[in-house]
Amino acid sequence: MGQKMKKTDGFKLYPMLGVVVAVAIFMTSCASAPTIPAPTEQMALSHAAINSANSAGGSEYAPVQLKSAMDKMDSAERAMGTKNYDLARQLAEEAQVDAQLAAAAARAGKAQKAADALRESDRVLHKELDRSAK
């Protein structure tokens, strides 16, 4: 027979085999990890919701909610820049909800203001009618 293998030669092979297996597993997991698409549609929806809230009077009637929406949208833009699409989507969704809340609060504030004006007009009209009836 030929040369006898030393017992320690076999042990030198096993640590290298462990490294190869670990690298193979790592490469497989990286290759199979799903890539998350950029949430461009959600970003557009959130921008539109913020614009709508602004147009509805959100800065006057719901400044806190509108500012929250704008701050979250800024953070979502930064997350998009770093390609952290999960965070960008989450922040954009939150911004959209905050903007929708601001728009609803603005509509409610305008409606309340109109109702108050109508009540005041009614009060003045009744006062005039009472005065002319005397």
Stockholm file with secondary structure:
# STOCKHOLM 1.0

chainA/1-134         MGQKMKKTDGFKLYPMLGVVVAVAIFMTSCASAPTIPAPTEQMALSHAAINSANSAGGSEYAPVQLKSAMDKMDSAERAMGTKNYDLARQLAEEAQVDAQLAAAAARAGKAQKAADALRESDRVLHKELDRSAK
#=GR chainA/1-134 SS CCCCCCHHHHHHHHHHHHHHHHHHHHHHHHHHSCCCCCCHHHHHHHHHHHHHHHHHTHHHHCHHHHHHHHHHHHHHHHHHHTTCHHHHHHHHHHHHHHHHHHHHHHHHHHHHHHHHHHHHHHHHHHHHHHHHHC
#=GC SS_cons         CCCCCCHHHHHHHHHHHHHHHHHHHHHHHHHHSCCCCCCHHHHHHHHHHHHHHHHHTHHHHCHHHHHHHHHHHHHHHHHHHTTCHHHHHHHHHHHHHHHHHHHHHHHHHHHHHHHHHHHHHHHHHHHHHHHHHC
//
